[in-house]
Amino acid sequence: MTFDLTPPSPALFAALAAALTPEERHMLLDHGEEAPFCGVFLHEKRAGLYTCRLCGLPLFVSGAKFESGTGWPSFTAPFDETHLRGIRDTRYGMSRTEILCARCGAHQGHVFPDGPPPTGLRYCINSGSLDFTPQGEPLPDKLGRGAPEGLPWTD
């Protein structure tokens, strides 16, 4: 299944950003972080798909979620590697890889090389950067491009 990775137009991006709460704006647009152990999706156990809160692009399948003990939702692999973009982040005196939505550029969190098998990666993501669609429900169509049918649910 292929998703359109074309960025939203500047006008649509502005409209989507205007609908965010101040806290969501801080996380998604200003590269902020939520406090550990506070995110709404930290203890989410239902099968489904996690999408970018700003543009709705699928980012993670619930089957890749695991309890890392870090205080943020953690995943071993993305829904599709092309849906995320990594950039070097040297803030706070450390070097790490920041994760952005490949379609809209919204900050999601960071990826670290200390996760469990099979990937050995830990995608540490802000709950406030995500939306959740339970398995069997249609994905939101935030960009007005038509939501794809027949998601490959793998949980």
C-alpha atoms as one frame of an Amber mdcrd trajectory, in Angstrom:
protein
   0.000   0.000   0.000   1.373   3.370  -1.018   0.637   6.635   0.745   1.060
  10.044  -0.850   4.096  11.669   0.782   3.615  15.027  -0.947   3.724  17.734
   1.745   0.522  19.687   2.419   0.276  23.054   0.698   1.376  26.018   2.835
  -2.268  27.038   3.308  -3.328  23.529   4.383  -0.286  23.216   6.661  -1.239
  26.518   8.322  -4.833  25.323   8.774  -3.702  22.014  10.302  -1.239  23.827
  12.593  -3.943  26.301  13.691  -6.048  23.361  14.955  -3.296  22.192  17.340
  -3.268  22.961  21.038  -0.318  25.057  22.287   1.270  21.896  23.743   0.861
  19.999  20.444   2.340  22.972  18.527   5.324  22.952  20.875   5.967  19.238
  20.292   5.211  18.989  16.580   6.452  22.325  15.258   9.017  23.492  17.840
  10.649  20.045  18.360   9.566  19.901  21.996   9.164  16.877  24.242   6.373
  15.859  26.569   7.139  14.918  30.145   7.858  11.206  30.668   5.084   8.914
  31.932   2.374  11.462  31.035   1.454  10.631  27.425  -2.004   9.329  26.585
  -0.614   6.476  24.434   1.985   5.199  26.894  -0.342   2.431  28.109  -2.454
   1.995  24.929  -2.888  -1.743  24.313  -5.473  -1.889  21.502  -4.568  -3.093
  18.028  -4.373  -0.269  15.554  -2.304   2.291  13.755  -0.488   5.351  15.105
  -0.497   8.300  12.717   1.077  11.755  12.616  -1.157  14.088  14.618  -0.577
  16.910  12.128  -1.047  15.252   8.706  -2.415  11.756   9.442   0.368   9.738
   7.776   0.643   6.200   9.259   3.834   5.960  11.310   3.622   2.866  13.554
   1.569  -0.338  13.865   0.610  -1.281  17.415   2.288  -4.687  17.009   5.662
  -2.886  16.963   4.959  -1.145  20.298   6.765  -2.330  23.421   7.250  -1.259
  27.038  10.675   0.359  27.220  10.413   1.744  30.746  11.455   5.187  29.466
   8.092   6.910  29.947   7.300   7.379  26.252   5.541   5.080  23.759   8.274
   3.017  22.113   8.263   1.041  18.865  10.745  -1.353  17.254  10.006  -0.342
  13.652   7.969   2.163  11.635   4.883   1.341   9.587   7.010   2.152   6.517
  10.585   3.448   6.660   9.783   6.049   3.992   7.200   7.635   6.340   9.900
   8.871   8.741  12.934  11.066   8.251  15.848  11.178  10.657  18.016  14.216
  11.334  20.957  14.735  13.679  19.979  16.398  16.945  22.767  17.798  19.131
  20.594  19.668  21.613  21.153  19.152  25.347  24.819  18.208  24.897  24.212
  14.839  23.257  24.068  13.474  19.727  20.941  11.548  18.756  18.633  11.019
  15.777  15.456  13.075  15.763  12.480  11.543  13.942  10.206  13.673  11.751
   7.122  12.816   9.729   8.404  12.479   6.158   5.285  14.133   4.738   4.788
  17.235   6.896   8.052  17.481   8.851   6.366  17.337  12.278   8.644  16.280
  15.157   7.765  12.827  16.513  10.582  11.936  18.899  13.938  10.150  18.612
  15.314   6.743  17.638  17.993   4.968  19.653  20.053   1.804  18.964  19.069
   0.120  22.260  15.778  -1.564  21.375  14.795  -5.232  21.420  15.029  -7.693
  18.526  14.362  -7.952  15.702  15.535  -4.416  14.810  17.529  -3.411  17.889
  15.952   0.034  17.551  13.807   2.016  19.976  11.629   4.672  18.389  10.832
   6.843  21.428   7.802   8.938  20.408   5.754  11.702  22.039   2.101  10.714
  22.547   1.216  14.302  21.679   2.768  13.845  18.236   0.473  10.913  17.445
  -3.148  10.041  16.792  -4.468   6.465  17.099  -6.874   4.630  14.816  -8.169
   1.324  16.240  -7.916  -1.701  13.974 -10.865  -1.931  11.585 -11.673   1.789
  11.619 -10.879   4.066   8.670  -7.871   6.340   8.839  -8.497  10.074   9.053
  -8.131  12.003   5.803  -6.582  15.206   7.143  -5.261  16.314   3.746  -8.434
  15.661   1.744  -6.672  13.202  -0.553  -8.882  10.220   0.188  -8.027   7.708
   2.884  -6.689   4.398   1.546  -8.792   1.287   1.896  -7.702  -2.165   3.077
  -4.942  -1.379   5.519  -2.484  -4.237   5.980  -3.200  -4.764   9.680  -0.454
  -7.005  10.959  -1.270  -7.246  14.672
